[in-house]
Amino acid sequence: MASFPPRVNEKEIVRARTIGELLAPAAPFDKKCGGETWTVAFAPDGSYFAWSQGYRIVKLVPWSQCLKNFLLHGSKNVTNSSSLKLTRQDSNGGQKNKPREHIIDCGDIVWSLAFGSSVPEKQSRCVNIEWHRFRFGQDQLLLATGLNNGRIKIWDVYTGKLLLNLVDHVEVVRDLTFAPDGSLILVSASRDKTLRVWDLKDDGNMMKVLRGHQNWVYSCAFSPDSSMLCSVGASKAVFLWNMDKYTMIRKLEGHHHDVVACDFSPDGALLATASYDTRVYIWDPHNGDILMEFGHLFPPPTPIFAGGANDRWVRGVSFSHDGLHVASLADDKMVRFWRIGEDCPVQVAPLSNGLCCAFSTDGSVLAAGTQDGSVYFWATPREVPSLQHLCRMSIRRVMPTQEVQKLPVPSKVLEFLSYVFRRKTPFPGRA
């Protein structure tokens, strides 16, 4: 396992370029619980950006128009400013699927949201039935919102109408994720210690309850091929699930505190997890090995004091779509962009009270939500990938670690195709 601390003087590292910001409107109850942006998300086709603005409200904005506003009016965009209103189109006729702004009142504090889109039945794992209330088409785009009262509400993104109200969790729905295969299978993670699997093509029928967590579940993420799910939570928990059989594959051991966020690399070969122990781990999910460690505190806390550095707790992590970079948010008021295989961040940016982050669909922008209901955007590092990285990505999209290791090729070729990282700068006092 490689252990990479950040440099002591991060001023030497390149500052990430600011793209823009969406500021929540000021209100008399600011600074009180309920106004946080707990989640941000980009639609799979890049058409929309959504964030939980706080106090029950979710904002949906056309992403391309949002970027144009940043260019025309500077980086700041106050969400209740009439002069910067995003373009709204008539929802009649042919304009139905044209992106337009929506403000959704979910009726309770929003903790999680996720976009989901369907594909034609022949390409999907799901089989439709004639008597279903909803017949989702190829151009359907949905938004799932997880609420404080345990409910999950499903919205039509193009019209802003409520389609389904899923009721089964008994505590906060902390995270949501759709299967990337377009089957409209939704997984929810809750403080009631369970994950629940829903089939939206079957009118939101709950298919399965995944049990194993002994405490709150903070986050969940599908692998790119939809076959595996990662779930993380309190008490150092990191679980991997087989989503064809709905069984647990393994529990990953290594974190020393609550694990609050997770994300797979685009080829499914790597898994990033973020923890209050001030670390981001990069795992091989196919064998459970820790391949890299991105540290946010130097020297790193020992296991017995892992909960004592709460000014460096890591709050969010996201894998870029090029598979080369990982973004992390920590309580030390920094956003960091890490390059896979490097021993320190390649870019940093200041951010106070960050809670969550996500890369845009094309990977060019990182969005981060904060405790005051606002969102900030930065340009992401852009690099030409190496031949090795392209080869690894290509083969790992179709082969897990075990199959790659069995290939009848020379050992040097296997090493070339494997995610193996060597520590460049050891921690003082460590072997």
C-alpha positions as CSV (number, residue, x, y, z in Angstrom):
1,M,0.0,0.0,0.0
2,A,1.3,3.4,-0.9
3,S,0.9,6.2,1.7
4,F,1.1,9.7,0.3
5,P,1.0,12.7,2.6
6,P,0.3,16.2,1.2
7,R,3.2,18.5,1.1
8,V,3.7,20.7,4.2
9,N,3.5,23.8,2.1
10,E,0.6,23.4,-0.3
11,K,1.1,27.0,-1.6
12,E,3.5,25.6,-4.1
13,I,0.7,23.6,-5.7
14,V,-1.3,25.0,-8.6
15,R,-4.5,26.8,-7.5
16,A,-7.6,25.4,-9.3
17,R,-9.3,28.0,-11.6
18,T,-12.7,29.1,-10.3
19,I,-15.6,28.7,-12.8
20,G,-18.5,30.2,-10.9
21,E,-20.7,29.9,-7.9
22,L,-24.5,29.6,-7.2
23,L,-25.3,31.4,-3.9
24,A,-28.3,30.5,-1.8
25,P,-30.6,33.5,-1.1
26,A,-30.1,35.1,2.3
27,A,-32.8,34.3,4.9
28,P,-33.5,35.2,8.5
29,F,-33.0,31.5,9.5
30,D,-29.5,31.2,7.9
31,K,-26.9,29.3,10.0
32,K,-29.6,27.1,11.4
33,C,-29.9,23.4,10.7
34,G,-31.7,22.5,7.4
35,G,-30.0,25.0,5.1
36,E,-27.1,22.8,4.0
37,T,-26.3,21.6,0.5
38,W,-25.9,17.9,1.3
39,T,-25.8,16.7,-2.3
40,V,-25.0,17.9,-5.8
41,A,-25.5,16.0,-9.1
42,F,-25.2,16.2,-12.9
43,A,-27.6,14.5,-15.2
44,P,-26.1,11.5,-17.1
45,D,-26.5,13.4,-20.4
46,G,-25.1,16.6,-19.0
47,S,-28.3,18.5,-19.6
48,Y,-29.0,19.4,-15.9
49,F,-27.3,20.3,-12.7
50,A,-29.2,19.9,-9.4
51,W,-28.4,20.6,-5.8
52,S,-30.3,20.6,-2.5
53,Q,-30.3,24.3,-1.7
54,G,-31.6,23.7,1.9
55,Y,-34.9,24.1,3.7
56,R,-36.8,21.5,1.5
57,I,-35.8,23.1,-1.8
58,V,-34.0,21.4,-4.8
59,K,-32.9,23.6,-7.7
60,L,-32.7,22.1,-11.2
61,V,-30.9,24.3,-13.8
62,P,-29.9,23.6,-17.4
63,W,-26.1,23.1,-17.1
64,S,-25.2,24.7,-20.5
65,Q,-27.2,27.8,-19.6
66,C,-25.6,27.9,-16.2
67,L,-22.1,28.0,-17.8
68,K,-23.2,30.7,-20.2
69,N,-24.4,32.8,-17.2
70,F,-21.0,32.4,-15.5
71,L,-19.3,33.7,-18.7
72,L,-21.7,36.6,-19.2
73,H,-22.1,37.8,-15.7
74,G,-18.9,36.7,-14.0
75,S,-18.5,33.9,-11.6
76,K,-21.2,34.8,-9.1
77,N,-24.8,33.8,-9.7
78,V,-27.2,34.5,-6.9
79,T,-30.1,32.0,-7.3
80,N,-32.9,34.5,-6.4
81,S,-31.6,37.3,-8.7
82,S,-34.1,38.3,-11.3
83,S,-31.4,39.7,-13.6
84,L,-29.7,36.3,-13.8
85,K,-32.8,34.2,-14.2
86,L,-32.1,31.1,-16.3
87,T,-34.1,30.8,-19.5
88,R,-37.4,29.1,-19.2
89,Q,-39.1,27.5,-22.1
90,D,-42.8,26.6,-22.6
91,S,-43.3,23.0,-21.7
92,N,-45.9,22.4,-24.4
93,G,-45.5,20.3,-27.5
94,G,-42.0,19.9,-28.9
95,Q,-40.5,22.0,-26.0
96,K,-41.2,19.3,-23.4
97,N,-37.7,17.9,-23.3
98,K,-35.9,21.2,-23.7
99,P,-34.0,21.9,-20.5
100,R,-35.6,24.6,-18.3
101,E,-35.2,25.6,-14.7
102,H,-37.3,24.1,-11.9
103,I,-37.6,24.8,-8.2
104,I,-38.9,21.8,-6.4
105,D,-40.3,21.9,-2.9
106,C,-39.8,18.4,-1.5
107,G,-41.8,19.0,1.7
108,D,-38.9,18.1,4.0
109,I,-35.2,18.6,4.3
110,V,-33.4,17.0,1.4
111,W,-30.3,14.9,2.2
112,S,-29.7,13.1,-1.1
113,L,-30.6,13.2,-4.8
114,A,-29.7,11.3,-7.9
115,F,-30.5,11.5,-11.6
116,G,-31.7,8.4,-13.5
117,S,-32.4,7.8,-17.1
118,S,-33.8,4.8,-18.9
119,V,-32.8,2.9,-22.0
120,P,-34.8,0.8,-24.5
121,E,-36.0,-2.5,-23.0
122,K,-33.7,-4.6,-25.3
123,Q,-30.7,-2.8,-23.9
124,S,-31.9,-3.0,-20.3
125,R,-31.8,-5.7,-17.7
126,C,-35.4,-4.9,-16.8
127,V,-38.6,-6.3,-18.4
128,N,-41.5,-4.0,-18.6
129,I,-45.1,-5.1,-18.0
130,E,-48.2,-3.8,-19.7
131,W,-50.2,-2.8,-16.6
132,H,-47.5,-0.5,-15.1
133,R,-48.7,3.0,-14.4
134,F,-45.6,4.5,-15.9
135,R,-44.0,3.6,-19.2
136,F,-40.6,5.3,-19.1
137,G,-39.3,6.1,-22.6
138,Q,-35.8,6.4,-23.9
139,D,-35.7,10.1,-23.3
140,Q,-37.0,9.9,-19.8
141,L,-35.0,11.7,-17.1
142,L,-35.8,11.3,-13.4
143,L,-34.6,12.9,-10.2
144,A,-34.8,11.0,-7.0
145,T,-34.7,13.0,-3.7
146,G,-34.1,11.4,-0.3
147,L,-35.7,13.2,2.6
148,N,-35.3,13.7,6.3
149,N,-38.5,11.8,7.1
150,G,-37.3,8.6,5.3
151,R,-39.3,9.2,2.1
152,I,-38.0,9.1,-1.4
153,K,-39.7,11.3,-4.0
154,I,-39.3,10.7,-7.7
155,W,-39.7,13.7,-10.1
156,D,-39.9,14.2,-13.8
157,V,-37.0,16.5,-14.6
158,Y,-38.5,18.0,-17.7
159,T,-41.8,19.0,-16.1
160,G,-41.0,19.2,-12.4
161,K,-43.9,16.9,-11.6
162,L,-43.9,14.4,-8.8
163,L,-44.2,10.8,-10.1
164,L,-43.7,8.5,-7.2
165,N,-43.5,8.7,-3.4
166,L,-41.5,5.7,-2.0
167,V,-42.2,5.0,1.7
168,D,-40.3,2.3,3.6
169,H,-37.2,3.8,5.4
170,V,-37.8,5.0,8.9
171,E,-34.9,7.4,9.2
172,V,-33.0,10.0,7.0
173,V,-32.3,8.8,3.5
174,R,-28.7,9.8,3.4
175,D,-27.7,8.8,-0.2
176,L,-29.2,7.6,-3.5
177,T,-27.7,6.0,-6.6
178,F,-29.1,4.7,-9.8
179,A,-27.7,1.7,-11.7
180,P,-25.7,3.1,-14.6
181,D,-27.2,0.5,-17.0
182,G,-30.4,2.5,-17.5
183,S,-32.6,-0.1,-15.8
184,L,-33.9,2.5,-13.4
185,I,-32.9,0.4,-10.4
186,L,-32.4,2.8,-7.5
187,V,-30.5,2.1,-4.2
188,S,-31.1,4.2,-1.1
189,A,-28.8,4.4,2.0
190,S,-30.4,5.4,5.3
191,R,-29.7,6.1,8.9
192,D,-32.0,3.2,9.7
193,K,-28.9,1.0,9.0
194,T,-30.3,-0.5,5.7
195,L,-29.9,-0.2,2.0
196,R,-33.1,-0.7,-0.1
197,V,-33.3,-1.6,-3.8
198,W,-36.2,-0.1,-5.8
199,D,-37.4,-0.9,-9.3
200,L,-38.8,2.4,-10.8
201,K,-39.9,0.6,-13.9
202,D,-42.1,-1.5,-11.7
203,D,-43.9,1.5,-10.2
204,G,-41.2,1.9,-7.6
205,N,-41.6,-1.6,-6.1
206,M,-39.0,-2.3,-3.4
207,M,-37.1,-5.4,-4.5
208,K,-34.7,-6.0,-1.7
209,V,-33.4,-4.8,1.7
210,L,-29.6,-5.1,2.2
211,R,-28.7,-5.6,5.8
212,G,-25.2,-5.7,7.3
213,H,-24.4,-2.2,8.6
214,Q,-24.6,-2.0,12.4
215,N,-24.9,1.8,12.3
216,W,-25.8,4.7,10.0
217,V,-25.2,4.2,6.3
218,Y,-23.8,7.4,4.8
219,S,-23.2,6.7,1.1
220,C,-23.5,4.2,-1.7
221,A,-22.3,3.9,-5.2
222,F,-22.7,1.5,-8.2
223,S,-19.8,0.1,-10.2
224,P,-19.9,1.3,-13.8
225,D,-21.2,-2.1,-15.0
226,S,-24.0,-2.1,-12.3
227,S,-22.8,-5.5,-11.0
228,M,-21.4,-4.2,-7.7
229,L,-22.5,-1.8,-5.0
230,C,-20.3,-0.1,-2.4
231,S,-21.9,1.2,0.8
232,V,-20.1,3.0,3.6
233,G,-21.1,4.2,7.0
234,A,-20.4,4.7,10.7
235,S,-18.0,2.4,12.7
236,K,-15.4,2.2,9.8
237,A,-17.8,0.3,7.6
238,V,-17.1,-0.3,3.9
239,F,-19.2,-3.1,2.3
240,L,-19.2,-4.5,-1.3
241,W,-22.4,-6.1,-2.6
242,N,-23.2,-8.4,-5.5
243,M,-26.1,-6.7,-7.2
244,D,-27.2,-9.7,-9.3
245,K,-27.6,-11.9,-6.2
246,Y,-28.1,-9.2,-3.6
247,T,-25.4,-10.7,-1.4
248,M,-22.5,-9.2,0.4
249,I,-19.1,-9.9,-1.3
250,R,-16.8,-8.6,1.4
251,K,-16.2,-6.0,4.1
252,L,-13.1,-3.8,3.5
253,E,-10.9,-3.2,6.5
254,G,-8.6,-0.2,6.9
255,H,-10.3,3.0,8.0
256,H,-10.2,4.1,11.6
257,H,-13.3,6.3,11.8
258,D,-16.7,6.7,10.1
259,V,-16.6,6.4,6.3
260,V,-18.8,9.0,4.7
261,A,-18.4,8.9,0.9
262,C,-17.4,6.5,-1.9
263,D,-17.0,6.4,-5.7
264,F,-15.8,4.0,-8.3
265,S,-13.4,4.8,-11.1
266,P,-14.9,4.8,-14.6
267,D,-13.4,1.4,-15.4
268,G,-14.5,-0.1,-12.2
269,A,-11.0,-1.2,-11.2
270,L,-10.6,1.3,-8.3
271,L,-12.8,2.4,-5.4
272,A,-12.3,5.7,-3.5
273,T,-13.5,6.0,0.1
274,A,-13.4,9.1,2.3
275,S,-13.4,9.0,6.1
276,Y,-13.3,11.2,9.2
277,D,-10.0,9.5,9.9
278,T,-8.6,12.3,7.6
279,R,-7.8,9.8,4.8
280,V,-9.0,8.9,1.3
281,Y,-8.2,5.3,0.4
282,I,-8.0,3.9,-3.1
283,W,-8.9,0.2,-3.1
284,D,-8.9,-2.6,-5.5
285,P,-12.6,-3.7,-5.0
286,H,-12.0,-7.1,-6.6
287,N,-9.5,-8.3,-4.0
288,G,-9.9,-5.8,-1.1
289,D,-6.4,-4.4,-1.2
290,I,-5.6,-0.8,-0.4
291,L,-3.5,0.6,-3.3
292,M,-3.1,4.2,-2.2
293,E,-3.7,6.6,0.7
294,F,-4.3,10.3,0.3
295,G,-3.6,12.0,3.6
296,H,-5.2,15.3,4.8
297,L,-3.2,15.6,8.0
298,F,0.5,15.3,8.6
299,P,1.6,13.4,10.4
300,P,-1.5,11.2,10.1
301,P,-3.4,10.4,13.3
302,T,-2.9,7.0,14.9
303,P,-6.0,4.7,15.1
304,I,-6.5,5.4,18.8
305,F,-6.7,9.2,18.1
306,A,-8.3,8.9,14.7
307,G,-11.4,10.9,15.9
308,G,-9.4,13.7,17.4
309,A,-8.5,15.6,14.3
310,N,-12.0,16.8,13.4
311,D,-10.6,20.0,11.7
312,R,-9.3,17.6,9.0
313,W,-12.3,15.3,8.6
314,V,-12.8,14.4,4.9
315,R,-16.4,15.1,3.8
316,G,-16.5,14.1,0.2
317,V,-14.7,12.3,-2.6
318,S,-15.3,11.9,-6.3
319,F,-13.5,10.1,-9.2
320,S,-13.0,12.1,-12.4
321,H,-14.3,10.7,-15.6
322,D,-10.9,10.3,-17.1
323,G,-9.9,8.0,-14.3
324,L,-6.8,10.0,-13.6
325,H,-7.9,12.3,-10.8
326,V,-9.8,12.1,-7.5
327,A,-11.3,15.2,-5.8
328,S,-11.6,15.4,-2.0
329,L,-13.2,17.9,0.4
330,A,-12.0,18.3,4.0
331,D,-12.8,20.4,7.0
332,D,-9.4,22.2,6.7
333,K,-11.2,24.5,4.2
334,M,-9.5,23.0,1.1
335,V,-10.6,21.2,-2.1
336,R,-7.8,18.9,-3.4
337,F,-7.4,17.3,-6.8
338,W,-5.2,14.2,-6.6
339,R,-3.6,12.5,-9.6
340,I,-3.6,8.7,-9.4
341,G,0.0,7.6,-8.6
342,E,1.2,11.0,-7.4
343,D,2.2,11.7,-3.8
344,C,0.5,15.1,-3.3
345,P,-2.4,17.1,-4.8
346,V,-1.9,18.5,-8.3
347,Q,-4.3,21.4,-7.6
348,V,-6.0,22.9,-4.6
349,A,-8.7,25.5,-3.9
350,P,-10.1,27.2,-0.8
351,L,-13.6,26.2,0.4
352,S,-15.1,26.7,3.8
353,N,-17.7,24.3,5.2
354,G,-17.7,21.9,2.1
355,L,-20.0,18.9,2.4
356,C,-20.1,17.2,-1.0
357,C,-18.7,17.2,-4.5
358,A,-19.2,15.8,-8.0
359,F,-17.6,16.0,-11.4
360,S,-19.6,17.2,-14.4
361,T,-20.6,14.6,-17.0
362,D,-17.7,15.5,-19.3
363,G,-15.3,15.8,-16.3
364,S,-14.3,19.4,-17.0
365,V,-15.9,20.9,-13.9
366,L,-16.1,20.0,-10.2
367,A,-19.1,21.2,-8.2
368,A,-19.0,21.4,-4.4
369,G,-21.9,22.1,-2.0
370,T,-21.5,23.9,1.4
371,Q,-23.3,24.2,4.7
372,D,-24.9,27.5,3.7
373,G,-26.8,26.1,0.7
374,S,-24.4,27.4,-2.0
375,V,-22.4,25.6,-4.7
376,Y,-18.9,26.5,-6.0
377,F,-17.4,25.3,-9.3
378,W,-13.8,24.8,-10.5
379,A,-12.1,23.8,-13.7
380,T,-10.6,20.3,-13.2
381,P,-7.0,19.3,-14.1
382,R,-6.7,18.4,-17.8
383,E,-3.9,16.0,-18.8
384,V,-3.2,13.8,-21.8
385,P,-3.4,10.3,-20.4
386,S,-0.4,8.0,-20.7
387,L,-0.5,4.9,-23.0
388,Q,-0.4,2.8,-19.8
389,H,-3.4,4.5,-18.4
390,L,-5.4,4.1,-21.6
391,C,-4.5,0.4,-21.8
392,R,-5.4,-0.2,-18.1
393,M,-8.7,1.6,-18.6
394,S,-9.6,-0.4,-21.7
395,I,-8.8,-3.9,-20.3
396,R,-10.3,-3.2,-16.8
397,R,-13.6,-2.2,-18.3
398,V,-14.1,-5.8,-19.3
399,M,-11.9,-7.7,-16.8
400,P,-11.6,-7.8,-13.0
401,T,-8.3,-8.1,-11.2
402,Q,-8.3,-11.8,-11.0
403,E,-8.8,-12.3,-14.7
404,V,-6.1,-9.8,-15.7
405,Q,-3.6,-11.7,-13.4
406,K,-4.4,-15.0,-15.2
407,L,-3.7,-13.6,-18.7
408,P,-1.0,-15.7,-20.5
409,V,1.3,-12.7,-21.1
410,P,4.8,-11.8,-19.7
411,S,5.0,-10.6,-16.1
412,K,6.1,-7.1,-17.3
413,V,3.0,-6.8,-19.4
414,L,0.9,-7.8,-16.4
415,E,2.6,-5.2,-14.3
416,F,2.0,-2.6,-17.1
417,L,-1.7,-3.5,-17.1
418,S,-2.1,-3.4,-13.3
419,Y,-2.8,-0.6,-10.9
420,V,0.4,-0.9,-8.8
421,F,1.7,2.2,-7.1
422,R,5.0,2.7,-5.3
423,R,5.4,5.2,-2.5
424,K,7.8,7.9,-3.5
425,T,8.2,9.7,-0.2
426,P,7.8,7.6,3.0
427,F,6.4,9.1,6.1
428,P,9.1,9.9,8.7
429,G,9.5,7.1,11.1
430,R,7.6,4.6,8.8
431,A,9.2,1.6,7.1
